[in-house]
């Protein structure tokens, strides 16, 4: 049988594709690959899988690349996101094939181990400069022990340091909607994040029926500034449309230390206060800058200014769950408000945030009571300003 050319890119070592697959994914994965080849089920998905393995392998075998990624947490995170994006693309194409699912599970584990390895996978130089050849028999000058300990501590700190936070460019999320309001309803929703310098706008549009002529529709908009504590709303506007009814508008104005509600009442502005539209982006900011908050059992408190009242809302992280989206499986954390449903009072929203998609909400479940709710699930990859869908820029051509 003619030997197969190497398919894993960036492999300039003496290791064959088989040896790399076994080292990264296990011996069973190589057998699965050969079975899929026999079924003629490989192609673009196989190339993307090999690109994932090639990226991991070249970094593991090159201490200079490892050093560069340890010194640049943001660049390291971009690489991990690109690896995860390729695996999601394979998931979209696998069409329920169980063998491909086994490879995806092994590859996902390899990516997680690669991400978690940090300094533990780093090559640490122990010879002092200038180096000497050990074959000459002369004693090798070693780095002094205190310096070696300091180098290891520095590398560990760099590997675990979070990337500096940067507000994302203008982004659009699209959702499909179903629910119940005196019967089954369907529709859609869209969240639009607009950023210009230190100013932001968040628009949340929800409609039942067609977007062009909805039976019921609501637009919630938040306008404000970006700062060291996240979002600082200045104004909130809400418009509700319904067939055969007049347009209803409500506004909240954040003025210095006071908040003027839509019902005319004034309240003290609490630290970190958000509105109905900005709260989800503020949570995204919190989880990005403080990922330790996203652990099952954790509680996050968020002061909210709603059209008729001001209150402190408490969310609890109740579970980790993988959601099936049109573009693949997405790991998420499920947050639920710690308050009871009260008919004809404030709506209650559960949210599912995805760490692999910049901690954006991929599902929202908004409830008025047990029988009245809308469930919104993301239906495409997020669209960002001047780019293809989020993470798609890293996809292979």
N, C-alpha and C positions, 0 to 999 in steps of 0.2 A: 504494500500500500504506500502511495506517495506521501511523504511527510507533509503535514499541513504547515503553511507559513504562519509565522507569529501573527496573532490577531490583537493581542493586548498592546495598545500604543505606549510609547515612552519606555519600553522595556529594553534597556541597553545592557542588561545583566546577562549572566549565563543561564538564568532560570527560564525554563520553557513555560508556555501558557498553562500546561497541565500543573506544573509545580506551583505557579502563582495562584491558580484557582484553588488548589488544595490547601495552600497556606492561608489564604484569605477566607475561603468559603467552606472548606472541608472536602474530604474525598468524595462524599455523596454528591456534591454539586458537580464535580467533573463527570460522574456517571450520568447525571441528569442532562447535562449539556450534550453528551454524546447521544443520548436517547432522542433528544429534540432534533439533533442533526439528522438522525436516521429517519425521523418523521418529516423532515424538511420544514421544521417549524422555526428555524432561526432566520435572522435577517437584520432589520433595523434595530429590533429590541436587543439582539445579541451584541450588535456593535455598541449600543449605549451601555450595556452591562460591562463590556470589555473596557469602555472608556472610564467607567467608575473604578474598575479594578486598576487600570493603568494610572489614574490620578493618585490613588492610595499608594500603589507600589512605588511610583517614582519619588513620592515624598518620603516614604519609609526608608528608601535606599539612598537618599541624598541628604546628608546632614546640613548642607547649606540651605536647601529648601526648607528643611525643618526649622532651622534657625530663623529664616525669614518669616515663616508663618507664626512662630512663637513671638516674634517681635511685632507682628501686625495682626492683632486679634480680629480686626475687621476683615482683613483679607482671608484669614483662616475661615471665618464664618461664611464668607461669600463662596469659598470652595465647597464647604459642607452643604450649603444650600443648593449649589449646582449639582452635587452628587445626588441629593435628595430629589431634585427636580427630574433627573434622568430616571430614577427609580419610579417616580410617579408616572412618567410617560410610558414606561414599560407596563405598569399596572393598567393603564388605559387600554393598551393594545393586547393584553393577554387573553381576553375573551373567555375567562373562566378556566383557562388551562391550569390544572393543578400542579404540573411539573414546573411551569413558569412561576407559579406561586411559591413553590419551594425555593427556587433560586432567588426570588425577591426577598423572601424572609431571611435567607442567609446573607444576601447583599446588604439588606437593611441593618442587620446585626453588625456587619463589617464596618459600615459607615458610622454607626453609633460608637463602636469601639475606637474607630479612628478619631472621631470628634472628642471622645473622652480621654484619649491617650495623652494629649498635650505633651508635657515634659517627660512623661514616662516612656515615650517612644523616641526621645531625643538622643542623639549621639553627643556624649560629653567628652571633650578633649582632655586627656590627663597628662599629656607631655608638655613641658615648658618649651618655649621658643628660645633659640632655634632648635628644631628637632634633629635627632641623630638616628642613624640607621642601626637597628638592633643587631644586624649581622656583623657589625664591626667589633662587637664584644665590649664596647665601652658602656659604662653605666648610663642609663637613660635618665635625663633630668625630668622630674615630675613636678606638676603644679603643686605648690604648698597646700597642705590640708585645709587651712582656713580659707584660702582662695577657692579651692574646689567646693567647699561647703557653701560659700557665698555664691558661686556660679550656679550651683544646683538650686539654691533658694530663689535666686533671681529668675531662673528659667521656669520654675514651678509657678512663681507669682505671675509671670508673663503669660503662661499657658492658661491660667485660671482667670485672668483679668477679663472682664466683659469689654466688648468693643464700645468705643465712645458712641453715645447715642446721637443719631442724626434724624431729624424729622424727615419722613418720607416725602417724595415729590407728590404732586397732585395725583390722587388715586380714585378709581371707581370700582365699586363692588356691586355685582348684580345677583339678585336672588329670585328664586321661584317661590311662590307663596301658595299655601293651602291652609284651610282652617274651617271654622264654623261660626256663623253668625245668623241665627235663625235658619240654619240649614248650611250645607256645604258651600264653601266659597273657594275660588282660585284667583290668582292674580300674580303680582310681582312686586319687587321692591328694589331700590337702588340707594346705595350710600356713596356720596361723593365728597371727597376730602380735597380742599383747595388750599394751597399754601403759596403765599407771596411774601418773601422775606420773613418778617416776624409776625405777620398777620395770617389768620386762618379763617376758613369757613367750612362747616360741615352741613351737608344737606342729606336728610333722610326722607325719601319718597316711598310711600306705600300705597298700592292701589288694588282694588278688587274689581275684577272684570278686565277689560282691555285698557292698556295705558292711555290710548288716544281718547277713549270715552268711558272712563271708569264709573261703576255704580257708586263707589265710595272711594275717596282718595284723601290722603293727608300728607302734607309736606312740613317737615320740621327742620328749621335752620338755626345754626349757632354761628355767631360772628364774634371774633375776639383776637387775643394776642397769645403768642407763644413765649414761655419763660422757663426759668429754672425749675419751676414746680409744675410744669406741664401746660395745660390749657387754662387760660383766663378769659372766660366768656364776658362779652360786653353787652350782647343783645341776643335774645331768642325770639324767633317768630314761628308761628304755627298757623297753617291754613288747612281747613277741612272742607272738602267738597262732597256733596251727595246729590243724587238725582232729585229734582223737585224741591230742593231746599236751598236757602241762601248760603252763600259762602261765609264761613265763620273764621274770623281772624283773632288770634291772641298773641300778646307780646309780653316779654319779660325784659326789663332793663336793669343791668348791673351798673350801679352808679356809686363808685367809691366803696364805702363801707356799708352801703344800703342796697337792697334789692326791691324793685317795684314790680309786683306781680300783676298778672292780667286782671285780677279782680279788684285792683286798686289798693291793695294792702301793701304796706312796707315791712320788710324784715331785715334783721342784721345779716350782713354777708359773712358767711362762715368761711374759714380758711379752706381752700381747695374746692370751693363750691362749683358744681357743674349744672348743666341743664339736660333735658331729655335727649338732645342730639349729641352733645359733646361728651357725655358720660362714657360711651363705648371707646372713643378715641383716647380719653384720659386713662381708661383701664389698659388699653394697648400700650400707652406710654409707661404706665406703672410696671407692667409685666416685662417690658423690654429693659427698663433700667433696674428693676428689682425682680429678676426671675425667680428668686426664692419664695416669692409670694404665691407662685403657682404650685402649690402642694396640696394634696387632698387634706381637708380639715382646716386649711387656712381661711381667715375671714378678712375681708377688705371693706373698710368703711368709706362711704362717699357721700358728702353732703349734696343734696339735689334741690334746685329751685324749680318747682313745677308751676304751672299756670295759677293754681289756687292755694298752694301751700309750700312751705320749706320744711325739709326733714332730713335726717341722717339715714341713709340707706346702707344696709350691711349685706354684702354678698359673701357666700361661702363656696369654696371650691369643693364640690361634692364627689367628683369622680374624674378619672382619665378615661376617655372613650375615643375609639377610632370611627370617624364618620366616612361613609361611602358617598363621594361626590362624583359628578360627571367626569372629573379629570383624575380620579383615583382616590385611594384611601388616604385620609388626613388625620393624624393624631391630634386630639384636642383636649382641653380642660373645660369641664362643665361648671359654670357658676350659676348659683340660684340665690335670689334675694331671700333674706330671712324675715319675711313678713307674710301675713295671711292675706288671701284674696278677700277683698271687700267690694261687693257689688256697687256699681255707680261711683266708685272711688278711683284712685290712681291705678293705672295699668301696671302690671308686674311683668318683668322681662327676664327670662333665662337667656344666657349667652354661652356660646362655645368658642373659645379662642384657640387659634392654631399657632404654636411656636414656629413651625416650619414655613408659615406664611406671614412672617413679621408680627406675630401675635394678633393678627386681624380676626374679627369675629366672622366665622364661617356659617354659623347658624344662630338665629334669634327666635325665641318662642315668647310671644307677647300675649298675656292673658288678662281678661277682664274678670272672668269667673270660670268655673270648671267647664261650662258649656260654650263659652265665647272666647275664641283665641285665634291667632294667626301664627303659622309656623313658616319661617323663611329659611331656606337652605341655599347657600351659594351655588350658582350654576355654571360658573366659568372662572378661570384664573383671574385674579385682580388685574385691572388695566392701570398702568402708570404713565404719567406724562412723558412723552418723547421716548417711550419704550414699547416693546412687545409685552405680552402678559408677564406678570411678575415671575422672575426666575427663568423665563423662557430665553432671555438673552444668552444664557449659559448653555442652552441646548445645542447638541452637535448639528451641523448642517448636513 
